[in-house]
């Protein structure tokens, strides 16, 4: 979960995500997953299906002068689409949001909409001081974890559509946090990072590979002209103008170094651990500043392999007794794995494997993301 921590991420506030391409999966599905970690045991969640989004509901807080007012005060034009979607909000989300407009549209964390577009939001990231001085994060409101699923799930039709939509919002309205967001549909998945108030980048997960994200920016070694990359307007010129890299190269860009703080052991150790489990043939030293963005697993993966990583500790590795923070963590608020299967009927393509509380002590329970009947006339919450 992300809170407004612009310059650093504490050891206690952490999430770990894994995304897997469809040919790297044994069953050919797209997979997104994340441990939502928190500063305390924040296990008060509830499951909902939003038959209608907030701006089509009877929520008296949702509209003001023809504009959609989201829970943290962000105000945008009312979207044209209104897709139903699943979510897992905090019961206390309105207490955690900055503005707290209304009660039940905060920190939804993950979901799949009627178009089988899936979102997991977010991994809290960290921005470096130089970048924050050049493009300061908003003091409040703007794009933030508390509203990203609420904002994107009712509108987007594909993972790429979601990337471009969120990017447009970041550029226009600005962000109050830096976050990593997972998007997927039955055909492909994309990873999105905003590195400052108005600049962002997104990369497509190669079908044969996986990506691991902790709480540091991950995108590096990419070509800005690649069709598998999307980014904010004038991103490279912004980096050059503000001297965010010593030797900027648009064909081999280190977004993480320009905007973030690479080398945090609590982040890099978790990435090392996940890659050590999934690609043990690659003998990587611990303590590196950055680990590969994408890797191919030694064997085709399944949901059970990802659950193993999300529960992983450093036991039996060279970091046992040395690293401070494993992937499997007692104060995880919830953990989820989303699979999207293009071979299934449309209503059954999305499955959410959900843990309430920490996966160290609770099972992953599968839920089909079946669409509600189209003739339902009002918002229904299914608890």
N, C-alpha and C positions, 0 to 999 in steps of 0.2 A: 504494500500500500504506500502511496506517496503522500507526504505532507509537505508544507511549504518550507523546504530546507534548501535554499538556493546554492549554498557554497559547498556543502559536504553532506554525506550520508552517514549517519551514525552506525556503529556496528549492530545496534539492536534493530534498526529499521531496514529490513532487507528482504528481497524476493529473488528467486532463481527461476528462470524460464528455460524451456527446451522447445525448439521447433524442429520438425522432421519433414523432409520432402517425401513425395509419394513413392518414388522408386527406392528410397532407403527404408521404407516400411515393408514388412513381409506381406501385408494384405493390400498394399497400394493406396492406403488412405493418406490424407493430409493430417498432421498432428500438431497441435499447439498445447502447451502446458505451462503451469506456473504454481509455485508455492507463494501464497500471499502471506508474508511475514509482517509482524507488527511489533510495537514496543511493549505490548502486554498480551495476555491471553484474551484476544478479542474474538470470541467464538460465537457471538450473537448474530447469526445470519438468518435470512429467510429466502426461500426459493419463490420466484414469481415468474409468471408469463404475462407480459404487457400486450394484451390484445390490441390496445391502442396506445400510441406514445403519449407523452405528457401533454403535448400541444393539441391533442384531439380528445383528451379526457376532460372530466369535470373539475380538475384541480384549479382552484381559484387563483393560485399563485403563478400559473403557467404563462399567461398572456398579459401583456401590458401595451396598450396603444398599438395593437396589431403585431407586436413582436413577441418572440418566445423568450421568456426569462428562465434560465436554468438555475439550479439550486445554489451555485456559488456567485450568482449575480451576473454571469455572462448573458448578454442579450443579443439574439441573432434573429434573422428573418425566419418566419415559419416555413419549414421545409415543405416541398411538394409531396414527397412520399410519406407514407405512414405505415411502415411495416411492423407487424407484431414481433416480439422478441422475448427471449428468456434472460433472466439476470439473477444475481445473488447479492442483494444489498445488505449493508449493515443495518441492524435495528437502530443503532445509535448514529447513523450516518448524518442526520441533520445536526447533531451536536458537534461533529467533526468538520463539517463544511464551514467555509469562512462566512458566508452570508446566511445560510440556513433558511432558504425560501421554501416553505413546504416541509414535508416530512420524509417521503419515501423514494426519492430519486437520486440518492447519493451513493457513491462507492459501489456501483453495481458489479465491478470487477471482471465479469465475463458473461458472455451470452452468445446465442445464435439467433439470427432473425429469419423471417419467412423466406428469404432468398438463400438461406444457408450460408450467409456471411457470418463468420465467427470473429469475436473480439475478445482479447484478454488484456486488461489495462489496470495497472501498469507495473513496470519495474522502475522504482525511483532511481534517478541518476544524479550525477553531480556535475556542476558547471565550474570552470575555473574562473578566477577573479578577473583576468584580462578580458575574457569574452563577455562576462557579465557587465563589465564596465562599458563595453562597446555596444551591447544590445541587452540592456538590463531586463531581468524578469519582472513582470508586473507584481506589485505589492499584494494584490488580491484580484479575484475574478479571473477572467481570461480562460485559456485552455488549461485544465487541471484534471488529475485523475478522478476527482470526485464527480465529474460530469462527462468524461469521454465516452463510455458506453452509451449513456443516455443520449448523447449528441449524435453518435455515428450509427448505432444499430437500427434506428427507425428509417434511415435514409439510404445506406450503401447497399449495392447489389452484388458486388464482387470485392475481393481483397484489394485489388488495385484501385477500384472505385473508392474504397474506404481510405486508402493511403492518400489519394489526391484530395479527397474531401477534407480530411483532417489537416493536411498540409495547407489548404486554402484558408481554413479557419485560423491556423497558427499565424500565417502571414498577415491576415486581415486584422485579427483581434489581439494577437499576442498571447503568450503563455506565462503563467505564474510559477510553473515548475518545469524541470526538464525530466522527461519520461521516455521509457521504451514501451512501445505498444505492439502487440501481436495481432496480425490479421490473417484470416484464412478462408478459403472457400473450397468446394470439392475438387478443384483443379490445381490450385497453387496457394502459396502463402507468402506474405511479406512482413518484414520487420521494420518498424518506424521509430526513429529517434528525433526529438526536437532538441537542438543543442543550445538554444538561447530563446529569447522571447519570440523571435520571428524567423529563425532559420531551422531547417529540418532536413533529414535525409531518410530514404527508405531503400531497402534492398530485398530482392526476391530470393527466397530460399531455393538453392539449386535442388532439383528433384532427387539427386543422389546423395544429398548431404543433410547435416543437421547444424543447428546453431544453439549455443548456450549463452545466456545473458545472466549476469549478476546485477550489481548496482553501479557499474561504471559503463560509460559509453563504449560500444563495441565496434562500430563500423570503421574499418580501415582497409587500406589496400584496394580501393575500388576506383573504377573509371567513371567519371561523371557523365560520359557520353554513352555508357553501356545502357542497352534497352532494359536491363534488369535493375536499373537504379533510377530513382526519382528524387528530386531535391527542390529546395526553395529557390526562388528566382534570385539571381546574382549571388549565389552562395560562394562561389570561388572568388569573385571580386571582393566580397566582404572579408574573406580570410586573408587575401593579399593586402587589402587596404589597412587592416588592423593588425597585420603582422602576427597572425595567430599561429603560423608555422614558419620555421626557419627556411625551409625549401619547399614551398607549396607546389604540388604537381597534380593537375586536374585528372591525369590518367592513372595516378597512384596515390589517391588522397587518403590522408589519415584524419578523418572527421573526429575520431575519438581524442586525438592529441590536440586538435585545434580547439575543440569546445569543452572537453572533459578533463579528467584527472586520471590518466592511466597509471597502473602500477599499485593500486591499493590492494594490499595482501588479502583482505577479507573478500574482495571481489575476485581477484585473479586466482586465488587458491580454490575457490568453488568451481571456476571454469576449468582449471586443471583437473580437479577431481572428476567432473562429469566427462571430460574428454578421455581421461584415464580409464574410466569404466566402459565407455562406448567404443573407444578406439585404442585398446591396450597395446596394439602392435607399435604404436607411435610412442617412443620413449622420450617424453618431454621433461626437461628439468623444471623443478618448482621455482617460484620466485621470479618468473619472467614479467616484463613490463606489459606485454600483450601476448595472448594466445591466438591461434588461427581463428579467423572469423567463421569459416565453414570447414567441417571435416566430414569425411565419409566413414560410417561405422564399419567395424571389421565384419559384422554380420548384419543381416536384415533385422530391423527392429520391430517390436510389438509394444503394446500398451504396458505389458509387464516389465519390459526393459526400462521404460521411462519411469514407472513407479519405483523401480530400484534406485534410479538416480535421484529422484525427488526425496527418497528416504535416506540417502547416503550420508555416512559419516566418514571420518578419516581413518577409522579403524583398519589396520592391516596395510596402511600406506606409509610412505616416508614422512607424511605430515602428521601422523598420529602423535598426539601429545604436544604438537608444535603449533598447528594452525588454530586460530581462535574460533572460527565459525564455520560449521559444516553446512551442507545443503539441507539435510534433515534437521529440523529445529523444533524445540518444544513449544515455542510461542508462535507457531504458524497458525493464522486465523482460519484459513481454508486452503485446500489444494485442489486443482482441477486439471484434467486432461481432456481435451476436445479432439475428437476424430471426425473427419468429414470424408464420406465414402461415395464417390460418384457412381458406383455400380448399384447402389441401393435406390429404391423409390424415393422421390423427392422428399416426402414427409419423414423419411427415416434416414436421410443422409447424415444428419448431425447427431452425435452421441456425446454426452458430457459425463465423464467419470469424475464424481465429486466426493471429496472428503470434507466433512465439517470438522474443524479443528486440525490438529497436526496429523500428517500421514504416519508419524511414528507410532501412533496409537489408535488409528481409526482406518476403516477400509475405504477403498474407492468404490462408490456405488454408481452404476450406469443409469443414465436417464436419456431416453430419446427426446430430441427437441421437436416433437410433433407440433405442427402448426394448429392454432385454434381455428374453429369454423369461421369462415369469412363473414357470416351474417351476425356475429356477436356485436351488439350495438354499443357497448360501454366497456370501460376498463375493468378487467377482472384480475385479481391477484390470486394465484393458486399457491397456498402455503403448504 
